Amino acid sequence: MNIRARAPLRISFAGGGTDVSPFPEREGGLVLNATIDRYAYGMLRPRRDRRIRIESADFGVNLSYGVDESPIFDGKLDLVKAAIRKLGDTSAPGFDLFLHSNAPPGSGLGSSSSVMVTLVGLLKDFHGLALTDYEIAQLSHQIERVDLGLLGGMQDQYAATFGGFNFVEFGGDRVIVNPLRIADDVVNELEHNMLLCYTGATRRSDGIIEDQTSRLEAGEQDTLSGLRMQKQLAVDMKNALLRRRLNDFAELLHQAWQYKKQMSPRISNSFIDEAYSEARRAGALGGKVTGAGGGGYMLFYCEFHKKHRVAERLTKMGAQVTEFAFEHDGLTTWSLDDG
């Protein structure tokens, strides 16, 4: 019996950074995000022996160890090893595990967290664990951020688990996911007018998040006001979507990018600044980087009749431009006979 799973990647419209400790504990975080038709995929196939074999298509890495052996955390698929250790059962048989994602690590689409959620989904089914969506997201966050100490926020794990458009509240001791019922015509219009642009440069967000956190701890007002405005913009953008005011949404997306850059000088760079300016001149009404910053994907909202001009301008700059659709489902698991 093969167990399969997939979890969607996400784009963040506003609020990113307010889900990174210590801000949510102090003032509470708010994030508006949505999942898209890019995924982390996984397959788990039980073995007849006591070996665990892992293959990652994204990193081109294969490794194997015994069920009774303690994994060595050496930088090779440590996320996977940590999840297996956390949910492991030394009395269970071994298994083959295969993982793949539609986006490279450091893309700004939450791909590493989507892989983690996919992995937790596979192991949950394999070990017969009864976990709620909140427990899956919390466990994924625990493994990634606490057990392994990888810097980052909380929104990615919840987006990948729940799926759809969500307005998420982060407090010191709880997370509340508020699913948004966005009208079909609004979703269609968003897909009609938006572009994803890959800058061609992946980045590790750790340095950016560490810089943002140190500035917050030092009481820098630009960082603090940028984070506070991200919360307000998340509320305003949610209301614009629910009220079908998409021109307002586009302008708020532009504002969100201006305030996001206040949080750390490492969030943008010369290429991102130039690409954003060129896109605006060609007809983009608003846009932003989709993750911590420094590279990865940028998101643009365009006037539809000028969307092709924005794409052409960005392509000439060396970026990779693509359209996308929204995904309403979160983590999905199923089983299939070898047959």
N, C-alpha and C positions, 0 to 999 in steps of 0.2 A: 504494500500500500504506500503510494507516494503522497506526501502532504505538500500542498502548494500554498503560497501566500503572496499577496502583493499589497503595498501601501503607497498612496500617492505622495508626490512631492507638493510643495506649497509655494505660493507667492504671498508676501506680506505687504499689505497696503499701507498700514500705519501702526505705530506702537512698538515696533521692533526696538529692543534695548530696554524697554520698561519691564521686560520679563527676565532681566539679568540681575542676579543678586549683587548688591544689597537693595536696589531700588524697590522691588516689589514688597520686601519686608518693611521698608520705611514708609512708602507712599502708595503702594498698590500699583500694579501694572495693568494696562489695557492694550490688547492687540486685535487688529482686524486683519484676517487673512482668508485665503481660499485655496483649495487643492485643485490641481490641474492634471491633465492627461499625460503625465510623466510619472513613472513608478519605480519603486524598488521591488524586485522580484526575488522569490526564494523557493527552493525545493528541498524537502527532507525525505530521504529514503532509508528506512531501517536496514541494518546489516545483520548478518547471522553471527558475527563475531563481536568482539569488545573494542572495536576501533572506531574512532571518530575521524572522518576525513572531510576537510573543508576546501572548497574551491571558490575563489572570488574572480569573476570575469573582469571586474573593474581594475583590480590591481595585478592580475595575472599571477596570482599566488595560490599554491596548493600546499597543504600541510596535513599531517596526520599524527594522532597520538591516542593512547589508550584511555578508555573510560575511567579507569582508576588512577590515571596519571594527573598530576597538577599541571595545568598549562603554563608555559613560560611566556611571560609578557615581554616581548622583545621588539615591539613595533610592527610585527606582522599579524594583521587581523586581530589586534587586541580587543576591539569591540566585540567581535564574534566570540572569542575565548571567554571574555568576561560574562557575556550573556549565558553561555553554556554552563559556566561555573555557577552562576546565580540560580539558574533554573534546573541544574543537573540532578541526576539520580544515578548514583553509582551502581544501583542494582539493575538499571535498564540496559538494553542492548545498545550497541553502537549504531552509528548512522552516517550516511553521506549527506553533506550539506552543500548546496550550490546557491550563490548569491550574485545578483546583477542589478545595476541601476541604470536608468535612462540618462542620468546626468552625472558628470564627474564629481569627485569629492571637491569641496570648496566652491561649488557652483553658486551658492547663495539661495538654493531652492530647498534646503533642509535635507539633502540626500542622505547624509550619514545617519540622521535620526530616523528617516524613513526605512533605511536598512535595519536599524535596531528594532523598530516596531515590527517589521516583517519577520525578523528573527524571533522576537518574543512570541509572535503569533504562531510560528512553526513549532517552537518548543512547547508552548501552551497545549497545542493539540497533541503533540507527540507524548507528552507526559500526562495528558488528561487533566489539566489544571482548569479550575473554574475561575476565570478572571473577568471582571467588568472592563469596559472601555477605559474608565478612569484608572483602574488598577494597571492596565497594560501601559497606558501613557506614563503613569507615575513610575512604574518599574523601569521602563525604558529610559526615563530621565535619570533615575537613580543610578543605573548602570553606567550611563554615558558621562554624567556630570559629577556624580559623587564617588562611585567606586573607582572610576578611571581618572577622575579629576580633570576632564576635558572642559575647558571654559566655554560657556555659551548660555543661552536662555532656555526657556521652557516651552515656547510656543510650538516648536517643530514636532515634538513627540505627540502633542495633543492634536495638532492639525492632521498628522499622518494617521492617527488612530481613529479620529471621528470623521474626517472628510467633510467636504462641502464648504460653504461660507460660514465662518464663525467669528463671533465677538467674544474674546476670551478675557476673563478677569483673573489676575494673579495677585494673591495675597501672601502674607507670611506663612500661613499654614494651610491654605486651600486654593484650589483652582476651580473656576466655574466656566464651563463651555456653554455659550449661548448660541445655538444654531440659528441662522438667519434664513427666513423664507423669502428669498429674492425672486421677484417675478420673472417668469421665463423670458419675456421680451427684454427685460433689463440684462439678464445673463447673455442673451443673444447679441444685444448691442455691445456689451463689454467685449465679447469674443470678436465681434465685427471690427472693433476699433483699436484693439490692443495688440502689441507686439512684444516679443521677448528678444533681447539682443545679448548674445554671448560675447563678452569682451575678449575672450581667448586667453584670459589669465586667471587661473584658479588661485586661491589664496587661503592661507590658514587664518581663520578669524580670531585665533587666540590673542595675537598681538593687539588687534584692534579693540577687542573686548577688554583686555587687560588695561589698555590705555584709557578707555572710556571709564572703567571702574576706578582707576587711580585718580582720574580727574574728578569723579563724583566724590570720592573719599576726601579729596583735598578741598572740596567745596567750591570748585570752579563754577561760576554762574552760567557761563555759556552751556556747559554740559548739563547742568541742572535744568535750565530753562528749555533746552532742546528736548530733554526727556519729558518734562511736563507738557510741552506742546505736542509731543507725540501722542500722549494720552488724550488730549483734547481733540486732536485731529482724527484719532481712531473713532471717537464718538461722532464727530461731524461727518466723517466719510460713511459711517454706518447709516446715519440718518439720510444722507444724500442718496445712498443706494435704495433704501426702503421707500423714499419719496420720489424715486425715479428722476432725480435731478443729476444727470450724468455730466453735464458741463460743470456743475459745481464740484462733482466728484473729481473731475480731471484737474481743476484748479487746486483742490485740496491735496491731490497727489503731488502737484508741483510744490506746494507749501511744505508738505511732509519731507520732501527731499531737502529743501533749504534748511529746515530745522534739524534734520538728521545729521547734516554735515557739521552742525555746531557741537555735536556730542564728542567728536574726536577728529583731529586733522587727518587721521589715517583712513577715514571712511571713503574719501574720494582721492583721485589722483589726476594728473594732467590729461590722460586719455579719457577717463570717465567725464571730466569736465568738458572736454572738447566734444565728445560724442553727445552729451546732453545738449550743449549749445547748438550743434549742427541739427540734431533732431528737432529742437524747438523752432529753428529757422525754417525747417522743411515742412512743419505742420503738426508737430507733436504738441499737445496742450499741457501735458504733464508727464512726469516719469520719476524713477528712482532706482537705485540698486535694490535687489530683492533680498539681500542678506546683510551680514555685518558690514560689508563694504570692501574696498580695495581691489575688486575684480569680480569675476563671476558674471552673473546675468543682470541686465538692466531691464526694466519694464517701462513701456511707453503707452500712453493713451493718445490716440491721434484722431484728427478729423478724417473720416473714412476716405473721402476723395483725395486726401493727401497722404494716406498711409503708405502707398507704394513709393512716394517720393522720400519719405522718412527711411523706408527700408533700403532704397537705392543709395541714399547718402551714407547710411551706416555701413552698408556693405563695401562701399568704396573706401571707407576708413579701415577695412580689414575685420570688421565685426561679423558675426554669424547671426542672421536675423531669421526668426521663425514665428509662425502663428501657433496658437494653442487653443484648447477647449478646457472648460472647467469640469472637474470630476466631483460628483456628489457623494460617492461612497468613500469610506475610509478603509481601514484594514479589512481585507477579505481573505479567508482561508477556506480551502476545500481539499478533498482527498480523491485520489484516482487509483484504481487497481492497475497493477503492472500490465495486466491483460495482454 
